[in-house]
Structure formats: C-alpha cells, structure tokens
C-alpha cells in the first residue's frame, strides 16, 4: 500500500510482500468491474426494446392460414378421326379450286339437249326428302317442294337450281352432284345431299 508521509509526498512500496498484496487487490478490482460490466450488458440485451416486433410476429402467426386450391382435374383427351378427306380444302380459295378443275369441265351447258324438270325451279335448300318407295328393285324418293307438292324421283332425275343430278337414294339421304360455273366459261362439280325429314 502507498502511505502518505508528508503532505504531497507518497511512499512507494519497497518490500516484495507489499507488492504481492497490491497485485492481488488489483486483480480483485478488475474482476469485480468486469462482472459488473457484463451484467450491465446482459441486462441491456434482455430489455423490452423488441417487444413490439415480437408481438407483431405472434399476431401474424395467429392469423388464419390460407389454403392452396387443388389442381383442376385433367380430363382424358378424346381422339377425333378426321373423315372429310374427300371434301374441298377449306384453306384453298374457290377461284384456285375452279382453275384446278377447269380442265376437267366442259364448256357446254349442263342443260343442253334435255328439258328442264319440275324440281329444277326450286332451290335445293327449299326441298325436303320425306320418304322413299321401292318396287321391283327400283327405289323411288319422295321429295316435297315449297308449294306442298310431293314429287316421286329416282336416280338420274334433276333437282335444284344448280343442275343437280341424283346419283343415289338411300333410306336416309339423296346424294346429288351439282354443276357450278367457274367464272371462266367452265363448270365444276359439287356434292350435295338431302337428308330425310323427321
């Protein structure tokens, strides 16, 4: 220990045992001060400065949790068999089709050399297939005109305004081949039909 001898004079320790006791006391002070600083830091960290953040997190966790909608049921794909290979290509213009078939057409009128028949005065969409008869292996179709008259027809007869000739008569359909002008003094064929009325 340092002793005062006179005013403003200090006595320095000169003995080894005095130095050891002073060193032990210094260590004790340093230890006590360190413990105090650490406890102050721990008390500062455990304070309530994050209390509002913790309350917000607890409130969000307590809210209703949403649910993800289930995926829609995938229906199996239904295959489709294309069966219209013989029909006109819908992406081909009518003029291109007319030019392609002009070589096969004739320049003569489809009515040359024959007398027009009664059903040729009506458009095809105004005629109705109402039934059929069969006698001695010959099938006749019954077609009703817009004037309510029923006509008896057979294969080879004409009907409609487009020079349609009857090619076949079945239980449900009359198959017709029409002739249309191609705009350049020629003719092209078009398939048409009448389906039996219910």
Secondary structure by P-SEA (a helix, b strand, c coil): cccccccccccccccaaaaaaaaaaaaaaaaaaaaaaaaaaaaaaacccaaaaaaaaaaaaacbbbbcccccccccbbbbbbcccccccccccaaaaaaaaccccccccccccccccccccccccccccccccccccbbbbbbbccccbbbbbcccccccccccccccccccbbbbbbbbbccccbbbbbbbbccccc
